[in-house]
Amino acid sequence: MRTARHSRTISSSAFARKTNMNKRHWLQSYGSIPAEIDADRYPSVNALLDGAMREFAGKPAFHAFGQTLSFADVDRASHAFAAYLQQVAGVRKADRVAVMLPNLLAFPIAFIAIAKIGAVQVNVNPLYTARELEHQLNDAGAEVVVVYNGSTPTLAQVIGKTRIRTVITVSPGDWGKSGGNSGGAAIPGPAVDASLSDAVTFSAAIAQGEKLQLEPVEVGGHDLLFLQYTGGTTGPSKGAALSHRNLVANIEQFKAFMPDVQRPGEEVVVTAIPLYHIFALMVNFLTFFSVGAANWLVANPRDGDAFIDVLKAARPTVFAGVNTLYASLVAHPRLTEVDWSRLRLGAGGGTAVIDVVSARWESLTGSFIREGYGLSETSPIVTFNPQSIAAFTGTVGFPVPSTDVTLLDEQDRAVGVGEAGEICVKGPQVMLGYWNQPEANAKAFTDEGYFRTGDIGVFDAEGFLRIVDRKKDMVIVSGFNVYPNEVEAVATAFPGIAECACIGVPDERTGEALKLFVVKTSEADVTEQALIAHCRASMAAYKVPKVVRFVDALPKSPVGKILRRELRQVE
C-alpha cells in the first residue's frame, strides 16, 4: 500500500468514545437519527452488493437505451468480467483498473467485477483531454483500462506514454449479456480508434469470461476500492484513496439520514450525474443498489428532450443533481409532462443550490431540493439535510452520524457558533490519504487528524452548516471578505437570470472588485444597470458587482460545477 495510513483509522467503538468528548451540538437536533453508525456492518462493499444481488435477483437493476438488466444479470455479467480481468488481463488484488465511461450499463458491471477481485477502480472522466488522461493513468499506475469507444481517440494519443497494456472498449449497446445486444436492438455509437487494434470489446471479454474459473479473493474493509481523483483546480489532480470501509460507512450514514427512501425493492432512481463522480457513485449506485432500487441511467443529460423522456418513463422516487442540472430542468418546457407524484427525495450537492432554483423546482414537482455537502476525499457525504425538515433550508444540513466537524480560523483555533471557519472533518468516511502524495497528506490533515476541506462554513445554533465559500474563491474588497456564493444567489433571484458566476478582479482603488458573468433566460431583457441596482438593494455596497458581463454560457466541469478559474481568463 503506497498511500498514507493515518492513526485516525480506529474501530467504531473507539471512534464513538473519542468524538463523544467533543461538543457536537447538532446532535441535539437529530431526533430519531442515530448518533453513530457501524462502519464495519459489512466486511466490504462486495458483501453488501452480493447480498443485494441475491435478494433482488429477479428485479430490474438498471435501465439504459431501452435495455434492462436485472440484479441477476448484473451478478452473472460481473462474475464473468471479473474472471476475464483476473485470468486473461492478469489483474491481481490491489492493481488499479481505469474506468473511463459515461453512464452506460457497462459501468456497474465493470465496477462490481473490479471489486470482486480486490482491484482498485480509477474513475476517469471520459471527456478528459490527452494531458489530463496521461497524468491520471500514470499517477495511478493503471495497466488496464475500460474505455468508452468515443474516448478512444484521446487514449490513442497517450497510450504509448503510459503503462496501459490491456484496452477493453465499450459501446452504448454493451449491456453485459453474452453476445452484447442479445435481447435488445443494436445501438449506434462511435467507432474505436483504428490505432487501438489490440483492444477487446466489453461483450467479447464477458463472453470469454463466462468460460473461465474465477479465483476467490479475500477483501476487507481497509482494502482500497477507489482512487477518486480531485478536480485539480489548484494543480495536478490527486487521487483520493477510498477504502471499502470508507464507502460502507458513508452508505450507512446516508441511510441513517434518509430511511424513508430505503424501501427494499421499491425505489426508482434516475442517475443523470456521471457515475464516475463520487456522489452518484456512492448514493445513486451503491446505496440504492443495496436496497434493490431500479436505476435509470442517463448518459447525456444535455439532450433535454431525451432526458425528459427518461423521467417520464421512470417516474422516479429519488432524483439527485447539481444546481445547474436543476436549473436546466426547470427551464425545460416539457418538465410538466413528468409525473412527479412518487418523488420522495430531490437531492442537491456538488455546488451551492440557489434558493430560487429550489423554489422553481418545488413549484413544478411538489418537492424542494434537499442539499448536502461532501468531497471526493470524504466518500463523499459530510453533511445532509435530514428527513425531518419540511422546506429548503439554504444550508447543507447536519453532519452525518459518526462524523465530527470543527471550524478553524487561520490560527487553527476552533470558532464559535455563528462564526466562519475552515470546515475540518473526522470520521470513518474520510479517505486513507492521497495516493503517493506524502507532502499533500501532511498539509491536508490537522495535528488532531481532521481533514482540511478548504471550504469556509458557519454553524447555527441548531447545528445546520452553511457553506460560505471556498477559501481560494473568497474576494477581498477594501478589506472586507466577499463570498461569491452570496452574490450569485442574490443575482439569480432577479427575473430573467438563468445562472451566473462571480469572481474577483484586480482594482486599483479597492484591491479587488467583483465581476459577475451572467447567462440570461431566452428572450429576457436584462440590463447591467438594472441588475446592479437589484444587487445594491439586497447587499452591502462592497458586495455589489462592479462589472456585469453577459455571456451565452458559463464554463463547467462535466458534473456541472461552474469553473470560476476559467472565467478569470475572460476579458
Secondary structure, 3 states (H helix, E strand, C coil): CCECCCCCCCCHHHHHHHHHCCCCHHHHHCCCCCCCCCCCCCCCHHHHHHHHHHHCCCCEEEEECCEEEEHHHHHHHHHHHHHHHHHCCCCCCCCEEEEECCCCCHHHHHHHHHHHCCCEEEECCCCCCHHHHHHHHHHHCCCEEEEEHHHHHHHHHHHHHCCCCEEEEECCCCCCECCECCCCCCCCCCCCCCCCCCCEEHHHHHHHHCCCCCCCCCCCCCCEEEEEECCCCCCCCCEEEEEHHHHHHHHHHHHHHCHHHCCCCCCEEEECCCCCCHHHHHHHHHHHHHCCCEEEECCCCCCHHHHHHHHHHHCCCEEEECHHHHHHHHCCCCHHHCCCCCCCEEEECCCCCCHHHHHHHHHHHCCCEEEEEECHHHCCEEEECCCCCCCCCCCCCEECCCCEEEEECCCCCECCCCCCEEEEEECCCCCCEEECCHHHHHHHECCCCCEEEEEEEEECCCCCEEEEEEHHHCEEECCEEECHHHHHHHHHCCCCEEEEEEEEEEECCCEEEEEEEEEECCCCCCCHHHHHHHHHHHCCHHHCCCEEEECCCCCECCCCCECHHHHCCCC
